[in-house]
């Protein structure tokens, strides 16, 4: 039985839930988590490093989401459509995620965070596009050289 296309989006949906849970943290909890990672990687908490860690987390979260949206979308649609569509889906989710933060204690809705999230998603989509393109070219090149060897 052929796998339904909807099941290919389950990893992306689960990742969206993870992002939602991070966004549902109060500002104090979110700061504690950011400070933990800042200490882990840099040894001490400096205000500028905390901001860098927080914004890097946005990029990384949405880079992963971009990959998870792009891979199944690219299997269903042409690349000319799947690339901008995947980025648009992630941008829309980033917007709703920021809106959601309006209702969380100490959090705010920031347009700059939507832009940073969208940048992360675009990086993930483009990275995935380039990797899949390279793999596809190598496979074609490998199958061409195998045919020549057989002849």
C-alpha positions as CSV (number, residue, x, y, z in Angstrom):
1,X,0.0,0.0,0.0
2,X,1.4,3.4,-1.0
3,X,2.2,5.8,1.8
4,X,-0.2,8.7,2.1
5,X,1.4,12.1,1.4
6,X,0.0,13.5,4.7
7,X,2.2,11.1,6.7
8,X,5.3,12.6,5.2
9,X,4.5,15.9,7.0
10,X,4.3,14.2,10.5
11,X,7.9,15.1,11.4
12,X,7.3,18.8,10.5
13,X,4.0,18.8,12.5
14,X,5.8,17.3,15.5
15,X,8.6,19.9,15.2
16,X,6.0,22.7,15.0
17,X,4.6,21.4,18.4
18,X,8.2,21.6,19.8
19,X,8.5,25.2,18.6
20,X,5.0,25.9,20.1
21,X,6.1,24.5,23.4
22,X,9.3,26.7,23.5
23,X,7.1,29.7,22.6
24,X,4.7,28.9,25.4
25,X,7.4,29.3,28.0
26,X,7.2,32.4,30.2
27,X,9.9,35.0,29.6
28,X,11.6,33.9,32.9
29,X,11.7,30.2,31.8
30,X,12.9,31.1,28.3
31,X,15.7,33.3,29.8
32,X,16.7,30.5,32.1
33,X,17.0,28.1,29.2
34,X,19.0,30.6,27.1
35,X,21.3,31.4,30.0
36,X,21.9,27.6,30.4
37,X,23.0,27.3,26.8
38,X,25.1,30.4,27.0
39,X,27.0,29.0,30.0
40,X,27.3,25.7,28.3
41,X,28.9,27.1,25.2
42,X,30.6,30.2,26.4
43,X,31.2,29.6,30.2
44,X,29.5,32.8,31.4
45,X,26.4,34.7,30.7
46,X,26.9,38.1,29.0
47,X,23.9,40.0,27.8
48,X,25.1,40.2,24.2
49,X,25.9,36.4,24.2
50,X,22.4,35.7,25.5
51,X,20.8,37.7,22.7
52,X,23.0,35.8,20.2
53,X,22.0,32.4,21.6
54,X,18.3,33.4,21.6
55,X,18.4,34.6,18.0
56,X,20.5,31.6,16.9
57,X,17.9,29.3,18.5
58,X,15.3,31.0,16.2
59,X,17.4,30.4,13.2
60,X,18.1,26.8,14.1
61,X,14.5,26.0,15.0
62,X,13.2,27.3,11.7
63,X,16.1,25.9,9.6
64,X,15.0,22.4,10.8
65,X,11.4,23.2,10.1
66,X,12.3,24.5,6.6
67,X,14.0,21.1,5.9
68,X,11.1,19.2,7.3
69,X,8.6,21.1,5.2
70,X,10.7,21.2,2.0
71,X,11.5,17.5,1.7
72,X,7.9,16.2,1.4
73,X,6.8,19.2,-0.5
74,X,9.6,18.7,-3.1
75,X,8.4,15.1,-3.6
76,X,4.9,16.3,-4.3
77,X,5.5,19.5,-6.3
78,X,8.0,20.9,-8.8
79,X,11.1,22.7,-7.3
80,X,10.0,26.0,-8.7
81,X,6.9,25.8,-6.5
82,X,8.2,23.8,-3.5
83,X,11.0,26.2,-2.6
84,X,8.9,29.4,-2.2
85,X,6.0,27.4,-0.9
86,X,8.1,25.8,1.9
87,X,9.6,29.1,2.9
88,X,6.1,30.8,2.8
89,X,4.6,28.0,5.1
90,X,7.4,28.5,7.6
91,X,7.0,32.3,7.5
92,X,3.3,32.0,8.1
93,X,4.0,29.6,11.0
94,X,6.6,32.0,12.4
95,X,4.0,34.8,12.3
96,X,1.4,32.7,14.1
97,X,4.0,31.7,16.6
98,X,4.9,35.3,17.4
99,X,1.2,36.2,17.7
100,X,0.8,33.3,20.1
101,X,3.6,34.8,22.3
102,X,1.3,37.9,22.9
103,X,-0.6,35.7,25.3
104,X,2.4,34.4,27.2
105,X,3.5,36.2,30.4
106,X,6.5,38.5,29.7
107,X,6.7,37.6,26.0
108,X,6.0,39.8,23.0
109,X,5.3,39.6,19.3
110,X,8.3,40.9,17.3
111,X,8.4,41.3,13.6
112,X,12.2,41.0,13.7
113,X,11.8,37.5,15.1
114,X,9.5,36.5,12.3
115,X,12.2,37.8,9.8
116,X,14.9,35.8,11.7
117,X,12.7,32.7,11.7
118,X,12.0,33.1,8.0
119,X,15.7,33.5,7.3
120,X,16.4,30.3,9.2
121,X,13.7,28.5,7.2
122,X,15.1,29.8,3.9
123,X,18.6,28.6,4.9
124,X,17.2,25.2,5.6
125,X,15.2,25.0,2.4
126,X,18.1,26.2,0.3
127,X,20.6,23.9,2.0
128,X,18.3,21.0,1.4
129,X,17.8,22.1,-2.2
130,X,21.6,22.2,-2.9
131,X,22.3,18.9,-1.1
132,X,19.5,17.1,-3.0
133,X,20.6,18.6,-6.3
134,X,24.2,17.4,-5.7
135,X,23.0,13.9,-4.7
136,X,20.8,13.7,-7.8
137,X,23.6,14.8,-10.1
138,X,26.0,12.3,-8.5
139,X,23.4,9.5,-9.0
140,X,22.9,10.4,-12.6
141,X,26.6,10.6,-13.2
142,X,27.2,7.3,-11.4
143,X,24.5,5.5,-13.5
144,X,25.9,7.0,-16.7
145,X,29.4,5.6,-15.9
146,X,27.9,2.2,-15.0
147,X,26.2,2.0,-18.4
148,X,29.5,2.9,-20.1
149,X,31.3,0.2,-18.2
150,X,28.7,-2.4,-19.2
151,X,29.2,-1.5,-22.9
